[in-house]
């Protein structure tokens, strides 16, 4: 039985099917993304979306969609679907869908009268190319297929409208055409594996709407250019292959290329396999040299904090040690360049944020736990030492080491932690002073550095560790069994927030076992939901549970009650640390809730965040590296507890 299968009842019900999205990527930053009924509901959706470095650092929607039409006895059955004004959908091709599966590749099965017709989409791993296999599985009379390409040639952050600047010319190439709407863009090559007839019939399709953008308070209508259509006869049992890319395809090899891509896939036949596939979708190789981890789709780029936080889960938890080392080989020089020269990296954004250095050592610590201490020492000891002494020497512009051994950072005017939503440039949650996870991480990495250096006390490090064991207690532990989120000395943040869970989870903690259990209990009672940890307790002032509305409203809610799946990883790890094998059944039950997400929202992956109150709807980026990585780490932990 198929793991990711949706039958006719779901597919023809647009309230159900339009909420389910599908994502396929390559390792160059390009992707294909739409809904399971191939109706684009975001400006980020498209059949071929790719970087155009000659223009900017963003992705661009090149080919928005491809409408298929089945023709028999001169009767036309259009399988496309677009939303127009007044809640009108046309041409309502979803009514012909009988099932949709996504175990290996997205496959849609249509029935049009006596015709049974399927399509299977594959996104090339190393090229900016979408390939589609069309198969006529049943037909009782002569059948022709018509394909109408909807072109955009625009930045994903903008919309396009009818204009007179479009280059309407095209060039015939083997089994297709190439065309380019505007200067600066690459040619779009659209080809088939057999000879087709292209009919030049240019039209603008006006007023196509994207309801997800409307929900988010953005412009949501655009016009798309259709240069004409392709027609090709097809026989019963025959398969036709279509390719769209920024380079020409060898049309005689399209069938082979399609099959090779399918064979290289890990079938999405289980929760773990879905997460594994999703983790690999974040791998990013924009050039021949350099490997990175994207923060999420469809709009995030490479972000330093996310890279280090997600790296162990997206590599080590799926047995890809080589990829971990490859990405670190790219990231370490960028971090060193910042520490030595204050230089920011062109690809790894936000490398200047103060906790990035702390998370960089944490990710190395996870490598040591997964691989071994000796290899970690050989590869990364020098780097760990450089970070610690860089901080100790007071060289970071936004973070200082105080006399009590704690780190102090100024976040009043600038968002400096992962809780980084801003309004008018000011942080919504101004976390400043002694920040709880900064100092939990600092204590942890000092202890880890001691372990990595051989285990004996280090003359100028051990006094800081001992000092912190007292000062952390004095600054963060309160009389209500939880930790202050931040303290500036004169004022403290009494809000119940999830960041304190890291002081429980980290291998080295300044908390006692009793304090760890107390913190875990508070987090469980006030912050835990089936999809993650709330960013603020409902009992705290300013709680906002729903991530909806315009950008302003979403920015207010982002860290004021909305739940984050990535925090479920540290929470469940802390739970297992405290309760051991007796906590396994609880952790397994929590993962069942996350497994439900495989068939919701963006199928086969996990969203960036969820509403803090029922029904806990997925929001934000449809596929988020931190979310996927955290759950993969929990799955890996469970395997160890279960002896697998």
N, C-alpha and C positions, 0 to 999 in steps of 0.2 A: 504494500500500500504506500502511496506517495506521502511523504512527510509534509510537503508544502503543496497542497492541492485545494483548489477552490471550484466548486461546482456551479452549475447554471444559476441556481437561486441567489448566490452571492454576486455573480458577475453581472446579471441583468438588473440588480438592485444598486443604482448609482450611489445611494446613501452608504452602502457597504463597500462597493468596489472602489469608489473615488478616494476613500480614506486609506487605501492600501497602495503603497508605492513600491517600485522595484528599482534597484540600483545595480549597475554593472560598471566596472572601472578598468583602466589599464594602469601601468606604473609610471605613466608620463603626466598624470594629472587630468587626463581626459575621462569622460564618462558618458554613459547613457542612463537616463532617469526619466521615469514617467509613472503613471498608475497602471494597475494590472489590466485595465481596459484600454490602455494606450491613449487616454485623454489627458493632455497636459494640464495640470492645475496650478503650476508654479511657473514663474518666469525663468527659473533655473532648470526646468525640465527640457528635454530634447533627445532626439535620437542620436545625435552626435554633438557633444559639447566638449570643447577642447581649449587648451591655452593657445594664445597667439602672441608669443613673446615679442614679435616685431611691433605690436601695438601697445601692450601693457602687461601687467602681471596677473590679470584676471582671466577667467575662462570666458569662452564665447559660444553662444548657441549658433551653430552653423546650419545643421539640418534639424528643424524642429520636429517634423513627423513625416511619415510616409503613409498616405491613405491608399488602401488596397480596395479594388473593386473586382468582383467576380461577374463575368458576363456569360450568359447562356441564352441562346435564341433571342439575341438582341435585348434581353432584359438585364438590367444592371442592379447589382446588390453591393452597395458601398459599405465596407467594413470599418470606415473611419469614425472618429468621434471627437467633436470639438464643442466647447461651451461658448454660447453667444449671449447677448443681453436678454434680460427678461427670463432668466433661467431656462433658456432654450438650448437644447443639445441637437447637433446635427453632424453627420447623417444617421446617428443612432445605430452604429454598427455593433454595439455591445449586445443587441438583442439576438444576434446570431451566435454568440459565444456559448459553447457547451461546457467547457472546462478550461482551467488554467493551472498549470503546474510549474514549479520552479526548483525541482530537485537538482538537476544538473545545469540546465539553461532554461530561461523563460520560454514556455511553450503554450501557445493558445490554440485551442481546437474550435473551429467554426462549423456550423451546419447551416447551409442555405438550400432549402428544398432537398433535392437529392444529392447535393454536393457536400462532401465532408472535406474540410480544408484546414491545414495546420501551418503554423509558422513558429520557428525557433530562432531566437536572437542570441548572438554571441558577440561580445566586445573583445577585440583583439588585445592580448596581454601587453604587447610591446609596440603596437602601432596605434595611431589615431584612426581607428576603423571599426565600424559596426557592420556585422555580416548577418544576414537573415536567410534562413532556409524555408522556402515555401513548398509544401507537398500537397498534391491533389490526391487525397486518399480514396475518394469515392466520387464518381460522376457517371451519368448515363448518357451524356451527349457532349458535343464539342464545347470546350471551355476556353475562355480567354481571360487573362489577368491584366488589369490596368493599375498602374502605380503613379500616384500624384505626389511629388515631393513639395513640402512646405518649407521654404527657406527663410532664415532670419538674419544670419550674419550680423550679430550684435553682441555686445557685452552682456553677461548674465545679470548685471545690475540695472540694465536699462530695458526699454521696450522700443519696438520699431513701428513705424507708421508709413503709409503710402507716401512715396516721394519720387521725384523725377531724377534722382541721382543714381538709380539702380542701373548697373550694367546688365542689359538684357541679352547680351550675346552669349553664345555657347559654342563649344567645339565638339564635334563628334569624335569619339575615341572607341577602341574596341568594345563592342557590346554596351555602349552607353554614351554619356556626355561628361564634359567637365565645364564648370561655370564658376564665376566669382562675382558677387554682387557689388563689392566696393573695393577701391584701391587699399592696399596694405594687408588684405586678407589672403590666405592661401586659396588655391583652386580647390573646389569640391569635385571629387571624382565619383560619379555614380555609375556603376557597372553591374552587369549580370553575367552569368556563366554561359549564356547562349545569346544569339542575336535577337535584339529587340527593336521595335519601332518607336522612335521618339517623335512625338507630335508637339511642335512649338505652339503653345496656347497660353500666353502669359495673362495672369490675373492676380489681383490683390484680394485676399480673403480678409474682410474688414471686421473689426469688433470682436475678435477672439478674446475670451476672458479667462483669467486665472484666479479662481476663487480663493486660493491660499494667500495671494497677495492682497486681495480685497479684505480678508480677515485681518491681515497685519497692518492695514491702513496705508498701503502703498498703491500707486497707479497699477491697474490690473487689466487694461484693455490694450490690445495691439493688433496690427495688420501684418499678415504674412504673405510673402510673394511666392506664387506657384508659376514656374516658367513653362509648364506643359505637363505631359504625361507620357509614360512608357506603356506599350502594349506588347504582350507576348502570349502565344497559345501554349496551353499546357495539357498534357495527356494524363489519364488516370494512372496513378502510381509514380508519376514523374515528380522530381524535385527541381526547383529553380533556386539559384543562389543570387542574392543581391549584396553588393558591397558599396559602402559610402565612406570615403576617407580623404585625407589631404594629400595622398600620393596615389598613383595609379595602381590598380591590382592586375595581376596576371590572371585573366579570367578563366583560363583552363585549370587553374589551381584553386579556385574558390571552394570547391567541394572539399579538397584536401585540407585547406587551411581551416575551414569550419570544423572538420572532424578532428584535426589536431588540437584545436582549442578545447573541444568537448572532452577529449581524452585526458587533457592536463588538469581538468577540474576535479576537485573533491566534491562528490555528490552531497547535496544538502539533505541528507537522510536522517539527521539527528540534530539535537540542540548543539552539541559540541561542534559538529561539522559546519553548521551555519555560522557559529562564532568564528571558527577557523577561517572560513572563506571571507567573512567580514573583516577580520583582522588583516588579512593580506591585501584587502582593497585599499588600506591606508598606506601601503608601501609606495614610495614616491622616488622616481629617478628622473629628474628633469633634464639632466645631462648625462653624458657617458661616465663622468666622475661624480661621485656623491650619492649617498642614499639617505632618505629622510622618512619621516612618518607624518602624514597629514593629520590635522586635528579632527577633521570630519567633513562630511558632505551634506549639502552641496556647496556651501560657501566658505568654509574654513580653509586656511592655508597652513603652513608649518608654524607651530607656536612652541617655543622652547619648553615651557612648563609642561604642556601636554605631551610633547615628545618624550621627555624623561619619565613622566608619570605612566604613560601608556606603553612604553617600550617593552618592559618585561612581559606584560600580558600578551602583547601582540606578536612576540617572538618566542621567548623562552617557554611560555605556556603552551605553545603549539610545536615545540621541539625544533625551533629554528634559531639555534645558537649563532649560526653564521650570519644571519640577518641582523641580530643584535649587535654583533661585533662590527659589521659593516656600517651600520647607522652610527654607532659610537665613534667609529673612525672618521666620520664626517662631522659629528657634533663637537667632539673634543677640541679640534683646532679652532672652531668658531668660538667656543667658550674661552679658550686660552687667549685668543685675539682680543676678546672683550676685556679680560682681566689685565692683559699687558698694555693695551692701547686704548681701551674704552671704545673700541670699534664695534658697531652693530653689524649683524650679518644680513646679507641681501635676501637670503631665503629663510633662515630661522628667525622668525620675528619674536620680539619681546624678550630677547636674551638678557636684557639689562634688568629685568625684574629681580628683586633681591632673593626670593626663594628658589629661583632657578638653580643656583649653585647647590642648594641643599637637596633639591630633588635629583640633581645629577649624581650626587654621591649615593642617595637612596637607591637609584636604579642600579648602580654598581653593586650595592649591597645585595640586591635581589639576584644579580648575576652570580655572586659568590655563593648564595644559598642554593641556587639551581645547578651550578657547575661545580666549582670547588674553589677553595681559598687560594691555593697555589697559583692557579692560572689567573685568578683575579689580581693577585699581587703582582704577577709578571706584567699584566696588561695595563693595570689601572692604579697601582699604588702611588706612582708619582703624581698622577692627576688629582687623586684624592688629597694628597699632601698639599699640592699647590692651592686647591680651593680652601682648605682649612687655614692655611697661613695667610692667604689673601684676605680672608674675613678677619682673622686675628690681627692683622696689621692695619685694620681700619681702612682698607682701600676701596670698599664698595661705596659708591656715592649715596646710596639710599638705605644703608643698614650699618649700624654700629654695634661693636661689642662693648658692653658696659662693665663696670667694675664688679658687679655681682655675677658675671659670667653669662648673662642673658643677652640676647640680641634685641636691639631697639630699632624700629623702622618707622619712618614718618609717612603715614597714609592718609592724612587729613585732606590734602588737596589732590592727590593722585591715587588711583586704585593700584595697589602694589601686590595684592594676593590673588588667588584664583577667583575670589568674589569680586569680579572686576567690572560689573555693570556701572555705567556712568550716565549722568544727565547733565547736559551743557558742560561736559568736561570734568564734572565733579563726581566722586564716587557716591553711589547710592548708599553703600555700607562703608563708611570711612573707618576702616580697621587700622588703627595706628598705635604706636608705642610697642609694648611687649605683646607680640601676637602669638597665640597659643601653639599653632602648628609649626611656626618658625622655630620656636624654642624646643619643642618636642623633637623636631628634626635635627636641630643643632646638637642637642644632647646625644641623640642616637648616632649621628655621624662621627662625633668625637670618640664614642665608645667603639664604633666600627673601625675607625682608623687605628685605634689601639690594637684591636683584634687583628687587623690586616698587617700591622707592623710586627707582629709576633706575640702579642698578648701582655707583655710587661708594661707597667706604667711608663708613660712618656713624660719626661721632666716638666715640660711647659704646657702639657695638655691635661695631665691628671688633676692638677689643682682646679682647673676650670670645671671638670666633670664633678668633682666633689663639691665645689661651690654651687653648681647648678642644682644638685640634689636638694640643697636647702632653699635656694632662691626661687626655684620653680614652684616649690610648695608655697612659699610665702606670697608669691605674686599671683598664681593662678588658682590654687585650691581654695574654695569657699566652704561655708558651713552648711551648704544645701546639697552636697554630694555631686556637684558637677564643677566644671572649670570655667573661669572667666574666659570669654573669647579673646579679649584684649585688655590691656591696662596701660595707661600712660603714666602711672605713678600716683597722680592725684585723683584720677577718675578711672572707673572700670566699666566694662560692658557686661551687664548682668544677663543679656539675652542668652537664651539656651540655643546654641548653634552646634552644628555637627563637627566642627573642626577639632574639638577636643577628643574625638574618637581616635585620632592619630596617636595621641599620647598613650592610648591603650594598645594599639595595634603594633607599633614599631618594636623591633626586636629588643631594643634597649629603651627603657622608660624610667623617668624619675619618679613615677608613681608607685605606691605600694600595691600589692595584690588586692587588698581591700578597697583601695581607692579606684583601681581599675574596674572592679566589679560594680561599684557605685555609679561611676560614669556610664558604664554600659547600660545599667538599669535605667538611668535617666534618658539616655538616647533611645532606648527601646520604647519607653513609655510615651515620649513626647515627639520624637522625630521619625521613627521608623514607619514606613508604609510599604506595601508589597513591591513597589518599584524603586525604592531607594530611601535616602534620608532627606527629610525636609531641611531646607536651609535655615529655617527659623521655627521655633515651637509655636503652635497655635495659641499658647498662653502668653506669648511675648507681644509687646506692643508693635504695631505695624505689620502684623501677619497678613500676607496676601497669598492665597492658595492657587490662583489660576493665572497661567501665563497666556493671556489673551488680550486682544485689542491692539491699539496702535503701539508704535515703538516705545513711547513714553510709558505707557501702562505696563508693557512687558519688562522694561528696564526696572521699574519699581518692584515688580514681583520676582524678578530673576533670582535674587538671593534673600527674599523676605518671606519664604514659605514654600516656594516651588521645590520639588524633590529632585535629587540628582542620583542617577544610578551608579555613578562611579564611586560614590561614598558607601554604597552597599558592599563593595569589596573590602575596604578596611573594617567596616562594621562586622561582617561575617567572619573575617579573619580573627578579629578580636574576640568574637563569640567562641570560636574554636579554641583560641589560646586559653580562655578562661574555663570553658566547660569540657574541653577535650572530646572524647568519643561520645559522651552523653549529649553533645550539642550537634552531632551530625544530622540527626533526623530533622531538627529545626532548620538547619542550613539547607537541607534538601528540599524542604517545603517552600522555603523562600525562593529557591531556584525554579521551582515549578511556576511561580508567578512570572518570573522573567522569561521562561520558555514560552509562555503565552504570547509574548511579544514577537516571536518568530513569524506569526501569521497575521500580525497587526501592524499598522503604521507602515514603516518600510520593512517589507518582509525579509526575514533572515538576518536581521541586525537589530541594534538597540538605539533608541533616540537619545538625544542630548539630555533631556530633562522631562519631567512629568508634573502634571498638576498635583499639588499637595493634598487635595481633597478628592473624594470619589467623583467620577469614575477613573481617576488617575490617568488622564489622557496624555499620550506622548506628544511632546512639543519640541521646538527648536530644531537643530540640525537633525535630519532624518537618520543619519548614521554617524555615531560619535566614537572616536577612538578610545577615550577614557572609559566610556560605558562598556564597550566590548572588552577592553583589556581587563577591567576590574572583575567582570563576571568570569572571564577565562581563568583568572588567577584563583578564583574561588572553586571553579570546577577542578583545577589542578590540585588544590588543597584537599578537596574531597576524595580524589583518587588516592592520595597518600594515606588518608585516614581509613579508607576502605581497602587498603592493601592492593590496589590495582597497579 
